[in-house]
Amino acid sequence: VVLVACGPFTPSDGVAFEPLSDLLEVVARDRPDVCILFGPFLDAKHEQVESCQLLGSFSDVFQLCLRTIIEGTRSAGCQLVLVPSLRDVCHDFVYPQPPFLFQDLPKEDKARVLLVPEPCTLDID
């Protein structure tokens, strides 16, 4: 089973990531083999991003989002694929886009988390 979802993962009136939490509940319940998530993860067009009203830096909020996704999918044991978007505020605004850099990826997740460029080709089985 392959689950595919596309961001943004926040409501338009806040960056509480409630839609992301709902998605992670679906992943935990359905336990897909592969979960492919397309950005934006922190949308450059979000009202609070454009007006610089976030409580932390763009990078801190983005890293928190990635950590939440990685930890939230760990119990499902699924292969996780993260694809950037041109609207990700903490990523290169060039096309083609390089994969995300996530230096703090836990050792137990390195085998199941795949950070890919945009565009990319995936070969699933």
Secondary structure, DSSP 8 states (H G I E B T S, - for coil): -EEEEES--S-TT----HHHHHHHHHHHHH--SEEEEES-SSBTTSHHHHTT--SS-HHHHHHHHHHHHHHHHHTTT-EEEEE--TTBTTS---SSB-----TT--GGGTTTEEE--BS------
